[in-house]
Amino acid sequence: MGKLNNGWPAWGIALAGLGALAVARAAYKRITRLDFKGKVVVITGGSRGLGLEMARIVAAKGAKLAICARSEEHLARAVDELTSGGAEVQAISADLSDPAEAPRVVHEIIERFGRIDVLINNAGMMLVAPENVLATEDYHRVMDANCWSALYMAQAALPYFRRQGGGHIANISSIGGKIAVPHMLPYSVSKFALTALSEGLAAELKKDNIHVTTVIPNLMRTGSPRNISLKGAHEDEYAWFKIADSLPVLSQDAQKAAAAIIEGIAAHENEVILTPIAYAASALNGVAPGLLTTLMQWTNRWLPESDNAEERKGFESESEATSGAIGARTNAAAARNNEL
């Protein structure tokens, strides 16, 4: 290895440069870190599950909250809990898959608080079913809920972000937005699209001081399985999904996940991947996508087969397999997170 004129080896100069860059980056993050106190944070799907867990955290940090969901009943319960802890909360009932609703929601928030600082696109739905019972309309519904709703909200908020000189958008995608999972095709299609949308917005909006964070969760114990939609062999489909969602090895504690997401937003991270499994799966898909497809093909052989196109909810599909000690984890999370 050669030396430069000052006697320093080239590798030493390179290492010193990388160290200085790391120190500068850390200092920049400390300076620009988002303080949630007094900030207006909008959380779609904020009345239950992961959305409610995130609302609890930012409320404790002193943020002013606007939560949006379809169910007025779930919103009322969430507001009662959050305001009892001293939070200032606005609840708006809306179906964000309707393109006309996002401008109305954003207008109401601006009318109340005068600004929006953080938009967390968390609203969505999940449909678990084998491919042969899925209709084209199923793909449309899930895309509307998981991808288009996030776009509609971003488009409605961006003029205000630009007017006030900046803002932050966080899009809650999924490991299903990196890897196509069997029996979850509409969900994977929608989350792949959301991941691309989020990463593209991150590239284009930074110049306007608008930060975009793409969040890649794995399964997490929010209690949401009881509210998913199912087609096919309902009890069997629900059983594999709820059990996977309840196992600590495969799923993440929702409180820890919410804390990691809020930390990533505060640090203006471009991407937040929440679990080692999600990291490993993303990396494997990047270096050996054919191998991962083979693994998914093998997994699919173990999933239930059916020609039943009737749709049911998770809570309508309970069985002995989902009512035991393993499923109790998810049931406890459902009680905590307003999923009942």
C-alpha positions in Angstrom: 0.0 0.0 0.0 1.5 3.3 -1.0 1.9 6.4 1.1 0.9 10.0 0.3 3.4 12.9 0.5 2.5 13.5 4.1 3.5 10.0 5.0 -0.1 8.8 5.7 -1.0 5.5 4.1 -3.9 5.8 1.6 -6.1 3.4 3.7 -5.5 5.5 6.8 -6.7 8.6 4.9 -9.8 6.7 3.7 -10.6 5.5 7.2 -10.1 8.9 8.7 -12.5 10.3 6.1 -15.1 7.7 6.8 -14.8 8.4 10.5 -15.2 12.1 10.0 -18.2 11.5 7.8 -19.9 9.3 10.4 -19.2 11.9 13.1 -20.6 14.7 10.9 -23.7 12.7 10.1 -24.4 11.9 13.8 -24.0 15.6 14.7 -26.3 16.6 11.9 -28.9 14.1 13.1 -28.7 15.5 16.6 -29.2 19.0 15.3 -32.1 18.3 13.0 -33.8 15.7 15.2 -37.6 16.2 15.4 -39.0 17.2 18.8 -42.6 16.1 18.9 -43.6 18.6 21.6 -46.3 20.9 20.2 -46.1 19.3 16.8 -49.3 18.4 14.9 -49.1 14.6 14.1 -51.7 13.0 11.8 -52.1 9.2 12.1 -54.4 7.5 9.7 -55.8 4.2 11.1 -55.0 5.8 14.4 -57.9 4.5 16.4 -56.6 0.9 17.0 -53.6 -1.5 16.5 -50.3 0.0 15.5 -51.8 3.4 14.8 -53.0 3.6 18.4 -49.7 2.4 19.8 -47.9 5.2 17.8 -50.5 7.8 19.0 -49.8 6.9 22.6 -46.1 7.5 22.1 -46.3 10.9 20.4 -49.0 12.0 22.8 -46.7 11.3 25.7 -44.1 13.4 23.9 -46.4 16.4 23.9 -47.7 16.2 20.3 -51.1 17.4 19.2 -52.9 14.5 17.5 -55.3 14.1 14.7 -56.4 10.5 14.2 -58.5 9.2 11.3 -60.4 6.0 10.9 -63.6 4.6 9.4 -65.2 3.5 12.7 -66.6 6.3 14.9 -66.9 3.8 17.7 -63.2 2.9 17.7 -62.3 6.6 17.3 -64.4 7.5 20.4 -62.7 4.9 22.5 -59.3 5.9 21.3 -60.0 9.6 22.0 -61.3 8.8 25.5 -58.1 7.0 26.3 -55.7 9.6 24.8 -57.4 12.6 26.3 -57.6 11.0 29.7 -53.8 11.2 29.6 -53.9 14.9 28.8 -53.4 14.8 25.0 -55.1 17.2 22.6 -56.8 15.0 20.1 -58.9 15.6 17.0 -60.8 12.5 15.6 -62.1 12.4 12.1 -64.2 9.6 10.6 -63.4 9.0 7.0 -62.9 6.3 4.3 -59.6 7.3 2.8 -59.9 4.9 -0.1 -62.3 7.6 -1.4 -60.2 10.3 -3.1 -62.6 13.0 -2.0 -62.0 12.3 1.7 -58.3 13.2 2.1 -58.7 16.9 1.1 -61.6 17.1 3.6 -59.6 15.5 6.4 -56.6 17.7 5.9 -58.8 20.8 5.7 -60.4 19.9 9.0 -57.0 19.4 10.6 -55.7 22.7 9.3 -58.9 24.4 10.5 -58.3 23.0 14.0 -54.5 23.3 14.4 -53.4 25.6 11.7 -50.6 23.3 10.4 -49.5 19.7 10.0 -46.0 18.6 10.9 -46.0 14.8 10.5 -48.3 12.6 8.5 -48.2 8.9 9.3 -50.0 6.8 6.6 -50.9 3.8 8.6 -54.5 3.0 7.4 -55.0 -0.2 5.5 -56.6 -3.6 5.2 -55.5 -7.2 4.9 -57.1 -10.0 2.8 -55.8 -13.6 3.3 -56.9 -16.0 0.6 -55.5 -18.4 -2.0 -55.1 -17.0 -5.5 -57.9 -19.1 -7.1 -60.7 -17.4 -5.0 -59.6 -13.8 -5.5 -61.5 -11.5 -7.9 -60.0 -8.5 -9.6 -62.2 -6.3 -7.3 -60.3 -7.8 -4.3 -57.0 -6.3 -5.7 -58.7 -3.0 -6.3 -60.1 -2.8 -2.7 -56.8 -3.6 -1.1 -54.9 -1.2 -3.3 -57.4 1.5 -2.5 -57.0 1.0 1.2 -53.2 0.4 1.4 -51.7 2.5 -1.4 -54.1 5.0 -2.9 -55.2 6.2 0.5 -51.6 7.1 1.4 -51.1 8.9 -2.0 -54.4 10.9 -1.5 -53.3 12.0 2.0 -49.8 12.9 0.8 -51.2 14.9 -2.1 -53.6 16.7 0.2 -50.9 17.6 2.8 -48.0 18.5 0.5 -49.3 22.1 -0.4 -49.3 22.9 3.3 -45.9 21.3 3.9 -44.5 23.5 1.1 -46.2 26.6 2.4 -44.8 26.2 5.9 -41.3 25.2 4.7 -41.2 21.5 5.4 -42.8 18.5 7.0 -42.5 14.7 7.4 -44.4 11.8 5.9 -44.1 8.2 7.2 -45.6 5.4 5.1 -46.2 2.1 7.0 -45.5 -0.5 4.4 -44.6 -4.1 5.2 -42.2 -7.0 4.6 -45.0 -7.9 2.2 -43.9 -4.9 0.3 -40.5 -6.4 -0.3 -41.4 -10.1 -0.6 -44.6 -11.6 -2.2 -46.2 -13.8 0.4 -48.5 -16.7 -0.6 -52.2 -16.3 0.2 -51.6 -12.6 0.6 -51.3 -11.5 -3.0 -53.5 -8.3 -3.0 -51.8 -7.2 0.2 -48.3 -7.8 -1.3 -49.2 -6.0 -4.5 -50.5 -3.0 -2.6 -47.5 -2.9 -0.2 -45.0 -3.2 -3.1 -46.7 -0.2 -4.7 -46.6 1.7 -1.4 -42.9 1.0 -0.9 -42.2 2.3 -4.4 -44.4 5.4 -3.9 -42.7 6.1 -0.6 -39.2 5.7 -1.8 -39.9 7.8 -4.9 -41.4 10.6 -2.7 -38.4 10.5 -0.5 -36.2 11.1 -3.5 -38.2 14.0 -4.9 -39.4 15.8 -1.8 -36.1 16.2 0.1 -35.3 19.3 -1.8 -38.4 20.9 -0.3 -37.4 20.0 3.2 -40.0 17.3 3.3 -38.7 14.1 4.7 -40.2 10.7 3.9 -39.7 7.5 5.9 -40.6 4.1 4.6 -41.4 1.7 7.3 -41.0 -2.1 6.8 -42.6 -4.0 9.7 -42.8 -7.8 10.0 -45.8 -9.4 11.6 -46.5 -7.7 15.0 -48.8 -8.5 17.9 -51.3 -5.6 17.6 -54.3 -7.9 17.9 -55.4 -7.1 14.3 -55.9 -10.7 13.0 -59.5 -10.7 14.3 -60.3 -7.8 11.9 -58.6 -9.2 8.8 -60.7 -10.4 5.8 -60.5 -14.1 4.7 -61.6 -16.2 1.8 -61.1 -19.9 1.2 -61.0 -22.3 4.1 -61.7 -19.6 6.7 -60.8 -21.4 9.9 -57.6 -22.9 8.4 -56.5 -19.6 6.8 -57.2 -17.7 10.1 -55.4 -20.4 12.1 -52.1 -20.2 10.2 -52.2 -16.4 10.2 -53.1 -15.9 13.8 -50.7 -18.4 15.1 -47.8 -16.9 13.1 -48.9 -13.5 14.4 -48.8 -14.8 18.0 -45.3 -16.5 17.9 -42.5 -14.3 19.3 -40.0 -15.7 16.8 -42.1 -14.6 13.9 -43.9 -11.5 15.2 -42.8 -8.4 17.0 -44.1 -6.7 20.2 -46.3 -3.8 18.9 -45.2 -1.3 21.6 -41.5 -1.9 20.6 -42.4 -1.6 16.9 -44.2 1.7 17.5 -41.3 3.1 19.5 -38.8 2.2 16.7 -41.0 3.8 14.1 -41.4 7.0 16.1 -37.6 7.1 16.7 -37.0 6.6 13.0 -39.3 9.5 12.2 -37.6 11.7 14.8 -34.2 10.9 13.2 -35.5 11.6 9.7 -34.5 8.1 8.6 -35.2 7.2 5.0 -36.1 3.6 5.9 -37.0 1.8 9.1 -36.8 -2.0 9.0 -38.1 -3.4 12.3 -36.9 -6.9 12.8 -33.9 -9.1 12.0 -36.2 -11.4 10.0 -37.3 -8.5 7.8 -33.6 -7.4 7.3 -32.6 -10.9 6.4 -35.6 -11.5 4.0 -35.0 -8.1 2.3 -31.3 -8.9 1.9 -31.9 -12.4 0.6 -34.5 -11.0 -1.9 -31.8 -8.6 -3.1 -29.0 -11.1 -3.6 -31.0 -14.3 -4.4 -34.6 -13.6 -5.4 -34.9 -16.9 -7.2 -34.1 -18.7 -3.9 -36.7 -16.7 -2.0 -39.3 -17.5 -4.6 -38.5 -21.2 -4.2 -38.9 -20.9 -0.5 -42.3 -19.2 -1.0 -43.3 -22.0 -3.4 -42.4 -24.6 -0.7 -44.4 -22.6 1.9 -47.4 -22.4 -0.3 -47.6 -26.2 -0.4 -48.4 -26.2 3.3 -51.2 -23.6 3.1 -54.9 -24.6 2.9 -56.6 -25.1 -0.4 -60.2 -24.2 -1.1 -62.6 -23.0 -3.8 -64.8 -21.0 -1.3 -65.0 -17.3 -2.4 -67.2 -16.2 0.5 -65.5 -13.5 2.6 -65.5 -13.5 6.4 -63.7 -11.6 9.1 -61.1 -13.2 11.4 -63.4 -13.0 14.5 -65.9 -15.1 12.6 -63.3 -17.8 11.9 -62.1 -18.8 15.3 -61.6 -22.5 16.0 -59.9 -24.7 18.6 -56.6 -24.0 16.9 -56.8 -20.3 17.5 -58.4 -20.3 21.0 -55.5 -21.9 22.9 -52.5 -20.5 24.7 -50.7 -19.4 21.5 -53.7 -17.3 20.3 -54.0 -15.8 23.8 -51.1 -13.4 23.0 -53.0 -11.9 20.0 -56.2 -11.8 22.1 -54.5 -9.8 24.8 -53.0 -7.4 22.2 -56.5 -7.0 20.7 -57.9 -6.0 24.1 -55.1 -3.5 24.6 -55.2 -1.9 21.2 -59.0 -1.4 20.7 -59.3 -4.2 18.2 -62.4 -5.8 19.8 
